[in-house]
Every structure is written in structure tokens, then in C-alpha cells.
């Protein structure tokens, strides 16, 4: 989503893009919460990921715009701390919740947060990005998707390959 998000940031206002991204995330969360089978759960997670994939680079862009140069390092450090907190505490907290309650509770907890974010953004978020109306370079998007996807796949199977050599 990151290469596409750069295009979207230049094409749509901050407010519209954030509302669309949070809306996608909330819809994906709702689909996951009510999913009757695994296929619908995966579809919901893909929709969630599309929204989250837009929100992260958009937040970084907004931070670079609204903070003066001398405060950007602090702002990005705080942003990194917040972003790193979820993967650090998420698996432990989610595991505990799933042991105590049905797995759907994970989505029922996240859904109100996404809805509250949407409501606050609707009333308070201002446009800070400049519209540049860039052209969409389809070939670059396709190639970067295969390139980064290939790197991710390669690194994920590397352990299996190295394990086979070492045994």
C-alpha cells in the first residue's frame, strides 16, 4: 500500500484520505467480527490491512508537514514508539483475551476505537497536505509489489533453506 499511498496523498485531501482509510479499517473489522467462515475473515483482514496501510504513511507525511524541522525528530521518535508498542504488547494481550473470551472479542474491542477515530476525524481533522495530482505509474506499482513481495517471501523461506543445509 505504501507506493499507492504516496499517489493517494497527492490526489486526495488529508481529511478525505484519512476518513476513507479509517472507514476501510472499521468495515474490515466489522466483517472480521461477524465472519461466519475463514474466507470472510481473511477478506475482512485484507480490508483492514488496506486501511491501515494508508493510515501509517499518511500519519508520517502529516507529521513532517505540521512539525517544524527542529521538532521532527522528536515527533517521529514518539510516532515510532507508539507504532512499536502494538507488536510488543499485542500478542500477549490478544493471547490472554482469546484464552478468556471468544476470538471475536478482539474485533469487538477494536471496532469502537475505529468508529471513535472516524467521528473525531470527521469533526476535527484539517487538511494539511498539498494536492499535486500525480500520475499513477501502474508498472512501478506492479514491479514494486512483486519486488517487495518476493523479498518478503525470500526472507520467510530463508530459514527453512538454511535449516536444511545445517542439518
Order of alpha helices (4+ residues) and beta strands (2+ residues): alpha-alpha-alpha-alpha-alpha-alpha
